[in-house]
Amino acid sequence: MRATDPVVTFLLVLATGIVVGVVLDRLVGRSWLARHFSGSTRGTITSALIGVAGAFIGYHISVLLMLRAGPITSVIAAAIGAAAVIFAWRMAK
């Protein structure tokens, strides 16, 4: 499989979202919503899922802006998108 294969790209963006979500959950701590409505495991899973959503948003924005220089650019855009959506999610009160 090549690096530009859609399956590889999908898996890279998915893994990036999960990793960014879990890492930010561990580093930043639980959000206001997680403290009030869910347990510790659910907070981590929720952060991973929000990270995946943000990673796909960031990836697709980079494709729309034609920043498609390679898989590294896609992963960086996915990580930035995941972090942005997670921080926006945490700011919601």
C-alpha positions as CSV (number, residue, x, y, z in Angstrom):
1,M,0.0,0.0,0.0
2,R,1.2,3.5,-0.8
3,A,1.0,6.4,1.5
4,T,-1.6,8.1,-0.6
5,D,-3.9,5.1,-0.5
6,P,-7.3,6.2,0.9
7,V,-7.3,3.3,3.5
8,V,-3.9,4.4,4.8
9,T,-5.0,8.0,4.9
10,F,-8.2,7.1,6.8
11,L,-6.2,5.0,9.3
12,L,-3.6,7.8,9.8
13,V,-6.3,10.4,10.4
14,L,-8.2,8.0,12.7
15,A,-5.1,7.2,14.8
16,T,-4.1,10.8,15.0
17,G,-7.5,11.8,16.3
18,I,-7.4,9.1,19.0
19,V,-3.9,9.9,20.1
20,V,-4.5,13.6,20.3
21,G,-7.7,13.1,22.2
22,V,-6.2,10.8,24.8
23,V,-3.1,12.8,25.2
24,L,-5.0,16.1,25.7
25,D,-7.3,14.4,28.1
26,R,-4.4,13.2,30.2
27,L,-2.4,16.4,30.0
28,V,-5.2,19.0,30.4
29,G,-7.5,17.1,32.7
30,R,-11.2,16.5,32.6
31,S,-13.5,19.2,31.2
32,W,-16.4,20.8,32.9
33,L,-18.8,18.5,31.2
34,A,-16.9,15.4,32.0
35,R,-16.6,16.3,35.7
36,H,-20.4,16.8,36.0
37,F,-21.9,14.1,33.7
38,S,-19.5,11.2,33.2
39,G,-17.0,9.0,34.9
40,S,-13.3,8.9,34.3
41,T,-13.3,6.3,31.6
42,R,-16.1,7.9,29.7
43,G,-14.2,11.2,29.7
44,T,-11.2,9.6,28.0
45,I,-13.4,7.8,25.4
46,T,-15.3,11.0,24.8
47,S,-12.1,13.0,24.3
48,A,-10.8,10.3,21.8
49,L,-14.1,10.5,19.8
50,I,-14.0,14.3,19.8
51,G,-10.4,14.1,18.7
52,V,-11.3,11.8,15.8
53,A,-14.1,14.2,14.7
54,G,-11.6,17.1,14.9
55,A,-9.0,15.1,13.0
56,F,-11.3,14.5,10.1
57,I,-12.4,18.1,10.1
58,G,-8.8,19.3,10.0
59,Y,-7.9,16.8,7.3
60,H,-10.8,17.9,5.1
61,I,-10.1,21.6,5.6
62,S,-6.5,21.0,4.5
63,V,-7.7,19.1,1.4
64,L,-10.1,22.0,0.6
65,L,-7.2,24.5,0.9
66,M,-5.1,22.3,-1.3
67,L,-2.4,21.8,1.4
68,R,-2.1,18.2,0.2
69,A,1.7,17.9,0.0
70,G,1.9,14.4,1.4
71,P,0.9,12.2,4.3
72,I,2.9,14.3,6.8
73,T,0.9,17.4,6.0
74,S,-2.3,15.4,6.4
75,V,-1.3,14.2,9.8
76,I,-0.3,17.6,11.0
77,A,-3.6,19.1,9.7
78,A,-5.5,16.3,11.4
79,A,-3.7,16.9,14.7
80,I,-4.3,20.7,14.6
81,G,-8.0,20.1,13.8
82,A,-8.3,17.5,16.6
83,A,-6.7,19.9,19.1
84,A,-8.9,22.8,18.0
85,V,-12.1,20.9,18.3
86,I,-11.1,19.4,21.7
87,F,-10.3,22.8,23.1
88,A,-13.6,24.2,21.7
89,W,-15.5,21.3,23.2
90,R,-13.8,21.9,26.6
91,M,-14.7,25.6,26.5
92,A,-18.5,24.8,26.1
93,K,-20.2,25.2,29.4
